[in-house]
Amino acid sequence: MKIAGRMAKVSPSATLGLTSKAKEMKAQGHPVISFGAGEPDFDVPAPVKEEGAKALASGFTKYTPTSGIPELREEVCKKFHADQGLSYKPENVVISCGAKHSLYNLIQVLCEAGDEVILPTPFWVSYPEMTYLAGATPVMVPTYQEEGFRLTAERLRDAVTPKSKVVILNSPSNPTGAVLSEKDLRELMEVIVEKNLICISDEIYEYYLYDGSKHFCIASFGEEIKKRTFVVNGTSKSYSMTGLRIGYTAGDADVIKKIGILQDHSTSNPTSISQKMAVAALRMPMSYRADVRVLFEKRRDLMISLLKKSDRLKPFVAKGAFYTFCDIEKTGLGSDVFCNRLLEEKFVAVIPGKSFGSDKHVRFSFATSEKDIEEGIGRLSEWLKRL
Ligand SMILES: *Cc1c(COP(=O)(O)O)cnc(C)c1O
């Protein structure tokens, strides 16, 4: 069958691909340990579950406004004010079916053929594909492990052409775990304003921060940058609600309205019950976030210390998110071969860096138990010794 040309450049998601291969092997009875997961392993907070049960029992199961229930849009405004001191009105906020959907719709509304989207590389797998699907062109700008995988203002400036329209920032980053400092962001802001770019800031990992790192939202640095920034976030990572599919975007009201129109004719509203649950999630106390942080920092430390024992691995010490991006160049294997062999020979699943724009890295998720981290990295070390 002849398939539409717009699908030609779009590849399947490697993260989802390898995770499903690992799940299949597990189902066949193999002792699989997966570091593939792009989601937290803890349960949804109890008050959030209760809100979901209440919504279901009370029959809150009909269509809602396409852009989200007013209660949730208001709660999102309160969250931005409390966390970043940002003032948005509900008309600046649209709720979508996960942050991935938020990003997809935003890129559809902003970008078209002839536009360039600047992507600091390594990038999250879906950014290039979303760009292609809008007919626009991704422009990869390298960042380096020696520089903490941070995009510098200088490299951003060098990447700008008359066609540049958008730059996507993702701090804390998936896959690298890099966190942009306030200084980094202020320097980037100058280039963004000077070159008249639009900034998409994907802040889905904002609560996963280590070594005392702080999260800054570029939009909070003043009106000039705020009006050209779209902040994307959601409840998937912060509250372990990946399957409930709630994401949101805040920014210019005209663009937000267009996203609502796009949703009118595609998904309609995000799931009614999930929206109620998201309201409850955003009302969770600050202490909840601190607990999560402590748990994940311990796991990160354990994973890094075990990986560092092998002289052929050079793990990057993540400052945020829940991934270890690890240089595997000294093994002499490409990332696809590395991951497929490790899964087939030792039943350990990790994600090839190739899909994030670096074939000499692989990504380990540490959103898993300390017991699994010890067992899995142990198997990896054994395997490396015989390689
Ligand atoms: C997980 C993830 C998202 C999307 O999360 P949703 O489940 O769609 O809300 C967006 N950006 C990055 C960088 C992610 O890792």
The ligand as an SDF file (V2000), in Angstrom:
LIG
                    3D

 15 15  0  0  0  0  0  0  0  0999 V2000
    8.7050   10.8640   29.3060 C   0  0  0  0  0  0  0  0  0  0  0  0
    9.0470   12.1210   28.5740 C   0  0  0  0  0  0  0  0  0  0  0  0
    8.0620   12.9450   28.0110 C   0  0  0  0  0  0  0  0  0  0  0  0
    6.6240   12.5710   27.8650 C   0  0  0  0  0  0  0  0  0  0  0  0
    5.9720   12.1130   28.9120 O   0  0  0  0  0  0  0  0  0  0  0  0
    4.4040   11.8120   28.8390 P   0  0  0  0  0  0  0  0  0  0  0  0
    4.2590   10.4670   29.4440 O   0  0  0  0  0  0  0  0  0  0  0  0
    3.9540   11.8800   27.4340 O   0  0  0  0  0  0  0  0  0  0  0  0
    3.7850   12.8780   29.6720 O   0  0  0  0  0  0  0  0  0  0  0  0
    8.4490   14.1290   27.4400 C   0  0  0  0  0  0  0  0  0  0  0  0
    9.7280   14.5040   27.3990 N   0  0  0  0  0  0  0  0  0  0  0  0
   10.7060   13.7430   27.8970 C   0  0  0  0  0  0  0  0  0  0  0  0
   12.0930   14.2320   27.8050 C   0  0  0  0  0  0  0  0  0  0  0  0
   10.3970   12.5180   28.4910 C   0  0  0  0  0  0  0  0  0  0  0  0
   11.3760   11.7400   28.9410 O   0  0  0  0  0  0  0  0  0  0  0  0
  1  2  1  0
  2  3  1  0
  2 14  2  0
  3  4  1  0
  3 10  2  0
  4  5  1  0
  5  6  1  0
  6  7  2  0
  6  8  1  0
  6  9  1  0
 10 11  1  0
 11 12  2  0
 12 13  1  0
 12 14  1  0
 14 15  1  0
M  END
$$$$
